[in-house]
């Protein structure tokens, strides 16, 4: 328990220095890129599914004579 207290004290004293070392701009850019790529993949998947559904609907209508 004593070690944890010392560790917490050390982190408290050096927390600002440690935060300054974190490349926030780079992290933000990486997250934005990842989210953008995920959005593109989801959009493409939805487009593909809609096209498949439209084809299936046309087949059903043709089969039913509608």
N, C-alpha and C positions, 0 to 999 in steps of 0.2 A: 504494500500500500504506500510505503514511503517513496518508492521509485515512481509511482504514478503521480504523486504530488509534485515531485521534482520535475517530471516530464511536463506536467501542466504548467508549472511556473516557467519553464524554459520556453514552451510554446507561446505563452502569454507575452513574454519579453521579446520574442523574435517573430511573432506573428505577422507584423507589418512587413518585415523584411521578406518573409516567406511569400506573402501575398504579392509583393512586387516582382518576385521571380516567376510567377505564373504567367505564361504567355496568353493573356486573355483575348487579345485580338486574333491570334492564331486559332485559339479554341473556338471563338465565335465564328470565324470563317469556316472551320471544319464542320461545325454543327449546321451552319447554313447550307453548305454544299451537300451534306448528308440528307438533310430534310428536302432539299430541292430534288436530289436524285430519287429519293423515296416517293416524292409527289409525282415525278415523271413516270415511275414504274407503276404506281397505282392508277394513274390516268390511262396509261397504255393498257393495263389489265382490264379496266372498266370498258374502254373502247372495244377491246377484243370480245369481251363477254356480250356487250350490246350487239355487236355484229353477229355473233353466234345466235343470240336470241332472235334477232330479226330474220335470219335465215330459217331458223326452226319455225317461226311464226308463218313465214311465207309458205313453207312446205305444208304446214298444217292447213292453211287456208286453201291451198291448191288441192290438197287431198279431199277437203270437205266441199270444194266447189264454191267457195265464197269469194 
